[in-house]
Amino acid sequence: MREALTWRPLNTEDAKASADLLAAIEAVDRIGENYTEEDTFQELVDPYADLERASLAAFDGDVMVAFMKARYKPVAEDVHRILIDGGVHPGYRRGRIGTTLLKAGMAASKDLHERHHPGLRLVLEVQKAEHTAGVAELLGFHGFAPIRYYQHMEHPLGAAIRDTPIPAGLRIEPWSDRNDEEFRMIRNESFRFHWGTAPMTADAWQNRITNHTFRPDVSFLMRDEATGAPAGMLVTMYWEADTVATGIRDAHFMVIGTLAEYRRRGVASALIAHALRAAGDRGYGRASLRVDSANGSGAFGVYEKAGFTSRLRFVRWALEAS
């Protein structure tokens, strides 16, 4: 079957074919990720996904049956981590297509690295749901090892929301065009020393955060009343395709960050409680988030205390290439 396929790089006209492929994958793998054509188009126009040099798709006629794309970091220190994404239609698995895509991704990532951060160490990474069949065998055979685990956590809305007061001297305000740059600043500063993270540039922020899935009415900033300085923030996103697939409107808390000087004062807990109430008031049936199990800031405990429970685990696999 592989010999009959057509192979070429992805392009921005592949949004519909990509969404259809991801729907076929989700129907079998059940990882809770559903896409519309608009969603996949947003990923295809990512300014740090070099489709011509670092993507590959397989087509059976007009139907996309597999894809790979690699995303480089525009800013990196010491280590340049390139994330390789991809998938194979369930009806085309076990035919070495996954191997072909992974090898292509590894080669393309090395090319991107030489173009953007040749003086740094290169680490190739892949992130997949822990239960996805065949992933561990494929990645392990090519030298990748599991290095990190991420919990997908959920909180049903309509249930009791923990009463969490806003810390004294602070206030909460909604997202606006005026404070958007403060949101991005908090994200970059609060994650500065988190494993594997790099500063998010303005164009990456616009592509990946404040796009069509962003929900400004459920995104909040906490501010110091005395100085006017920002203290923390929470960003919410929503995927219509998830509601179509599940019947549940899910408010996904994509980024939660607190600046170092305001930590251990209940900023994150207050933002979460405020956002849970706002989401419930706006008709969402559930809130969700994803957290690094090894996060040193205690985020996992904060989320559990707020009423979130783990539903699914994702594994980050890595291979040091230079």
N, C-alpha and C positions, 0 to 999 in steps of 0.2 A: 504493500500500500504506500510505503514511504516513497518509492520510485515514481509514483504517479502524481506526487504533490508538486506544487509550484512554490518556490521559496523566494522571498524578497524582503527588503526592509519595510517596516511599518511607515505609514504616512498619515497625515491628518484626515484623509478621506476614509480611513479605516474604522472610524468610530462605531458605526452601526455593526460592522462585522465583529469588532472587538466585544461589543456589548452582548451580541448573540453568543459568542464563544464563552464569555464569562458566565452567562446564564446557564449554559450546558454544563460547565464545570461546577457551578454552585448546586445544581440539581442533584449531583452525586456526592460532592465533597462536604456540603453543608457547613460552610464556614461563616455564614451570616453576612456575606458581602454580595450585594446586588447592584447592578449598574444600568443606567439609562445611556442612550447614545450621547447625551450631553455630558454625563459623568466621564465616559471614556475619552471624549474629545478633550476635556480639560486635562487629562493625563497626557494625551498625545501632544499638546501644545506646551507642556512643561518646558521652561527655558533651559533646564539642565538634563533633559533627556535628548541626547543627540541621536535622533532616529536613523539618520543616514549611516552613521558610523557604528551605532551600538543598539540596533534592533534587528529582529528577524521574525518573519511570520511564514507559516506554511498554509497553503490554500489547496483545497480539493475542489476544483472548479472555482466558483465564486465564494465558497464557504471557508472562512478562516478556521483552521483546526488546531493551531498551536501558535504561540508567540513567545518572544523574549524581548525585553528591553532593559538597558542598564542606565542608571542615573548617577552622575558624578556629583561631588560636592564642590560648589563654587568657592567655598572657604574651608580650609583645613589646616590643622597644626599637628605636626609630628606624624599623624597617620591620616591617609586618605582612604575613606571607606566608600566603596562603590556598591550600591544595592542592585542586585540582579533580580528582576521580576519575570515571571513567565507562567505558562500553563499549557496543558494539552487536553484537548477534547477527550472525554472518557471513552468514546468509541475508537480512538486512535492511539490509545496507550499500549505499552508493552511492544512497541515497534521501533524502539531506539530513537524516537523523535525527541524525547526528553533529554537524552544524552547529546544529541546534535545541538539542541538549543543551549544546554548548559556549557558545552565546549565553545560555542559561538559567543556566549555571554562572557566567558572567562577571557577569551582573546580580545573581544571588543573593549572590555574593562581595562585591560593592560594598555590598549591604544589610547583610551581616554586619559588614563593616568599619565602617560608620557606627554600628552598634550597640555594637561592642566596642572599637575603637581608632581613633576618628575623627580624632585629632590626628596620626597617623603616616602615613608613606608606605604605599601599598598595592601589593603585587606579587602577581599571580596566577600560579600555577604548575601545571604538569601533568607527570607523570612516566610515561613509557612505554618499553617495550623498543625499541631502535633499529630493529629489523627490522620492526616492526608496520606493515603496509601502510596507506597513506593518512594516517597521523598527521602526518608532516612537512608535507604539503600543506595539511591542515586547519588546523593550528596556525599555520603560516607565513602563511596567507591572513588570519588574524585578528590578526596582529601579534606573535605569540609568537616568541621566538628561543631556540635551544639555549644554555644557559649552564653546564651542568654534566653530567658523565658519571659513571655509577656502574658499577663492575665487579661482576658476580656471580661469585664464585670458589668452587671446590670442591676438596676433599681426600678421595680415596678412603681408607677405613679398612681395615685389614688390611695395608696397605702400611707401610713403615718410617716411624716417627714420630721426628722429630729429637730427640735427647737434649738437653734444655734444663734446666739446673739451676735450682732456686729461688734467687733472689738472697740473699746472706748477710744475716741479720738479719730475714728475712721468712718468713712461713709461709702456707699455703693452707688455707682452711676452706670447707665447702660452704654454700650458701644456707640460711637458716633464717628463721623469723618474727622472730627477735631481731635479725638483721643486715640485714633487707630494706631498712630506711630508709637504711642505709649504702650499699647498692647504688644506690639512687636518687640519693643525694647524690653519689656518684662519677660517675654518668652526667651529672648536671647540671654539676658542676664541671669534669670533664674535657672536656666539649664546650662549655664556656662561650664560647670564642672560635672555634669551628668555624663555617664558613660556613652560614648558613641555619638554625641550630639555636636552640631556645628552651628554657628550663627545663621539665621535665616535672612537672606537678602530681601529687599523690598519687592522685587519682582517674583521671588519664590513665595513670599507671603501672600501676594495678590493671587498667584496661580493656585496655591495649595490651601489657603485659608479663607480669604475673603472672596471666594468664588460663588457660584450659584447655589452651593450647598450651605453656605454660611448663614447663620440665623442671628442677626444683630439684636433682635428683641429678647434673646435668651443668652446674651453674651454681656459680661459685666466686668467693670474695673472697680477696684477698691482704692480709695484715695485718702491721704492724710489730711484731715481738716485743718490742722494748724499750718502746715507748710505747703499744702497743695500737691505734694509729691505722690506719684502713684506707688501703690504698695503690692498689689497683686491683681490677677485677672483670670477670667474663665471664658473660653471660646466654645460656642456650641455650633454643631453642624448637623444637617439632616439630609438623608437620602430618600427621595420619593420612591425609588425602586424597592427599598426595604419594606415600605408600607404596602406596596402592591403585592409583594411576595408573602408578607406575614400578616397583614391586616393591622399592624401595630405602628403607630407613629413613634419613632425612637429619636430622642434628643441626645445626640452623641457629644459628650464633653471632650472635645478634641485636645484642648490645651488648658492646663491649670498651672499657674505659676505664681510664686510669691518671692519678692525680692529678699535678699539675705537679711537685711536689717529689720524686716518685719516678720520674720519667721518665729514660730512658737508663740504666736499671739492669737491663733485661731482664725487667721485670714482665710486659708483655704477652706476650712470647715464652714465658715460663714458664707463664702461665695457659693459653695456647693449647695447648701441649704436654700439660699436665695434663688439659685438657678433651678433647683428641683421644684420649688413652688411656682416659679415663673413658667416652667415647662408644663406643669400640671394645669395651671390656669389657662394655658393656650392650647389645651387639648391633646398634648402628647400622652401616650400611654406608658412610656418607659424612658428611662435615661440609661445611658451606657458610657463606658470609658475603657481605656486600655492602659495598663500600668506595667512597668518593668518590675518583675518579682524581686530583683536585687537592688531596687532603688534605695539609696542610702538616706533619703530625706524622710523616710517613714510614711510615704504617700499611701502605700498599700493599707496600712493600719488606719489612716485617715478615711480612706474610702470605705473600708469595712465598717468603721464606726458610724459613717453616714448612712449605712444601710445597703451598700452595694455587695453583691455576692459574685463569686467567680463562676463563669459558665463555660469558658473555652480557653485553652492555652495555645499560644503561638511560640514557635522556636526560632531563634536567630542562629543561623549556621554561618561559620566564617572560615576563610582560608587565607592565610598570610601569603601573598604572592610576591612580595619583595621586601 
